Amino acid sequence: MWLLLPWWIREFWYWLYYYRRGKIKYVVWDYGDTYMAAASDGQWTVWHCYGSTPEQAKQVATYRLKQKIETPRD
């Protein structure tokens, strides 16, 4: 169903449901024997978080996003 909607409707839904509620959006890709995850909180996004299972990849993404949020801006 999401593939049939225009991109701006999907982005609005992500903004409304995930980012405004303080939630983190995860996307996990399967690369055969490894998984790559990305996490976003609407302000920061981290990519290239690898793990041998989808859960491990999401944990790495959560950890890196938390590090990025806690790091002071220049």
N, C-alpha and C positions, 0 to 999 in steps of 0.2 A: 504494500500500500504506500509506504513512504517513497518508493521510487516513482510513483505516479504523480506526486505533488511537486509543485515548483520549488526550487531551492530556497526561496525566501520564506515560504511557509514552514519548511523544516527548520531553518535558522531561527525563526520567531518562536517556534515550539521549544527548541533547545534553550533559548534565552528565557522564556517564560517558565518552563518546567525545571530546568537544571540550575541555571545561573542565578536566577532571582531567589531561589530557595536555598542557596548556599550549597547545593549539591555539586558533585564532581561527575563529569561525563567521561566515561571510559570507552575506548575503542580498542579491540584486540584483533590482530591479524594472525593467521596461521601460516607459518613458513615451513611446513613439513615437520621437522623435529624440534623447532623452536617457535616461540610466539613473541610477537612484538606488540606492545601496548602504548597507547597515548592517553593522557589524562588532561582535562581542562576544567578550570573553575570559572571560566568566563573572562578572567583577567590574565591568567598565566596558562601556558600549555607546555607540556613536556612530551617529547617523542623519543623513540629509540630505547624503550625500556624492555629488555629481553628477559625471558624466562623459559624454563622447560615445560611449564604448564601455563594455562591462561591465568590461573590464580596467582602464580609467582610473578608473572609479567605485570599484573595489576598491582601487586604489592610493591614492586620496584617503581612503578609509575606513581603510586601514592607517596612513597618515600621521597622520590625526587621532586614531586610537586610540593610537598611539605617543606623540603629544604629550600626550594625556590621562593616560597611565600615568606619564610622566616629570614631570608637573606635581605639585608637592608639595601634599598635602591641607592644608586649613585647620584 
